[in-house]
Amino acid sequence: MRLNELAKLLRSAGDESRLRILCVIFAYKKVCVSDIAEELGLGIAIVSHHLRVMARDGLVVSVRDGKRICYTLPKKAFTEDLKRFICKYK
């Protein structure tokens, strides 16, 4: 991974709400927006916004599940490194 790609991913993850969202996705592997919102006590619109930003930057992957949009994590070494780093601090 090139440094500019790494910087982009770190900027995308560098928000407290996004870190919390990522920890929920790490825990459940695949989770829908409404479930994340409920788990974290945040509004669906806020969670959806954060997830769109992270999806745009390649940090999460959206998957349609009927009428619901769910999110999972891409299979990347960076994803596993991020999990080890952020989830031990939550």
Buried (B, 14 or more C-beta within 10 A) or exposed (E): EEEEEEEBBEEBBEBEEBBBBBBBBBEBEEBBBBBBBEBBEBEEEEBBEBBBBBBEBBBBBBEEEEEEBBBBBEEEEBBEEBBEEBEEEE
